[in-house]
Amino acid sequence: MARKAVQQPGQVFVNCPFDADYAGMFEAIIFTVFDCGFVPRCAKEISDSSEVRINKIQRIVEECKFGIHDLSRTELNENGLPRFNMPLELGLFLGAKRFGSGLQKDKVCLVLDLERFRFQQFISDIAGQDIEAHHG
């Protein structure tokens, strides 16, 4: 029987790139979350090849009241295609807040990008939300 995920107080879903170039920023986010007394959560926390990755992300999103979403890595790759994992995971988080019940409606998130209004070029549907710039 599948375990029902329950939102845990003080847990923060960290949705950001996991590449080597972002490692310093990732560590700073994790340190800050811990230093503020919260528990960071992300898709990297458990390596379980038997669990479908999107299911793991959905479970973590469901269990976290808070989210930090960095949209800074949407540039085109060598094939001319962007990476949209972070915007997708932000969409899951916002969808849980909008369509979820009970504690899901209390979700709070911080959305980051390189520049304050850059996101409007690739995900304009979230215009009107307060996006914070970290300038890399």
C-alpha positions in Angstrom: 0.0 0.0 0.0 1.4 3.4 -0.9 2.2 5.8 1.9 0.2 9.0 2.1 2.5 12.0 2.1 1.8 14.4 4.9 3.1 18.0 4.9 5.8 18.4 7.5 6.2 21.8 9.3 9.6 23.5 8.6 10.5 21.5 5.5 11.6 23.4 2.4 11.5 22.0 -1.2 14.7 23.2 -2.9 14.2 23.2 -6.7 17.5 24.3 -8.4 20.2 23.0 -10.7 22.4 20.2 -9.5 25.4 20.8 -11.8 28.9 21.6 -10.7 28.7 25.3 -11.8 25.7 25.8 -9.4 27.2 23.8 -6.5 28.3 26.9 -4.5 24.8 28.4 -4.8 23.2 25.1 -3.9 25.4 24.8 -0.8 24.5 28.4 0.2 20.8 27.7 -0.1 21.1 24.5 1.9 23.2 26.2 4.6 20.8 29.1 4.8 17.7 26.8 5.1 19.4 24.8 7.9 20.7 28.0 9.6 17.1 29.3 9.7 16.0 26.2 11.5 14.3 24.5 8.5 14.9 21.2 6.8 15.9 21.3 3.1 14.5 18.7 0.8 15.2 17.9 -2.8 15.2 15.2 -5.4 18.8 14.4 -4.6 18.0 13.3 -1.0 17.3 9.7 -1.8 18.9 7.7 -4.7 16.2 5.0 -5.3 16.1 3.8 -8.9 12.8 2.0 -8.1 11.0 5.3 -7.6 10.0 7.3 -10.7 11.7 10.7 -10.3 8.6 12.8 -11.0 6.7 10.7 -8.3 9.5 11.4 -5.8 9.4 15.2 -6.6 5.6 15.2 -6.3 5.8 13.5 -2.9 8.5 15.9 -1.6 6.4 18.9 -2.9 3.4 17.5 -1.1 5.4 17.1 2.2 6.8 20.7 2.1 5.1 23.9 3.1 7.9 26.0 1.8 9.7 26.1 -1.6 12.8 27.8 -3.1 12.7 27.7 -6.9 15.6 28.9 -9.0 14.7 29.5 -12.6 18.2 30.7 -13.6 19.1 27.7 -15.8 16.8 27.9 -18.7 19.4 28.7 -21.3 19.7 26.7 -24.5 21.9 23.6 -24.6 24.1 22.5 -27.6 20.9 21.2 -29.3 19.2 24.6 -29.0 16.8 23.3 -26.3 16.2 24.8 -22.9 16.0 22.9 -19.6 12.6 23.3 -18.0 12.9 21.0 -15.0 12.9 23.9 -12.5 9.9 25.7 -14.1 8.0 22.3 -14.2 8.7 21.7 -10.5 7.6 25.3 -9.7 4.4 24.5 -11.6 3.9 21.4 -9.4 4.4 23.5 -6.3 2.0 26.2 -7.4 -0.5 23.7 -8.6 -0.4 21.9 -5.2 -1.1 25.3 -3.6 -4.0 26.1 -6.0 -5.7 22.8 -6.3 -4.6 21.0 -3.1 -6.7 20.8 0.0 -6.0 21.5 3.6 -2.4 22.4 4.4 -1.4 22.5 0.7 -3.2 25.8 0.3 -0.8 27.3 2.9 2.3 26.8 0.7 4.8 29.7 0.5 7.6 30.0 -2.0 10.6 32.1 -3.0 11.3 32.2 -6.8 14.8 33.2 -7.9 16.3 34.1 -11.3 19.4 35.8 -12.5 17.6 39.1 -13.1 14.3 40.2 -11.7 12.2 40.3 -14.9 14.2 37.9 -17.1 11.7 35.0 -16.4 9.1 36.9 -18.4 10.9 35.9 -21.6 10.4 32.2 -21.0 7.6 31.8 -18.4 5.5 34.9 -18.7 2.4 33.2 -17.1 4.0 33.9 -13.6 4.2 37.6 -14.3 2.8 39.5 -11.3 4.7 37.2 -8.8 7.6 38.6 -6.8 10.7 37.1 -8.4 14.0 37.8 -6.6 17.2 38.3 -8.5 20.4 36.6 -7.3 22.7 37.7 -10.2 24.4 34.4 -10.2 
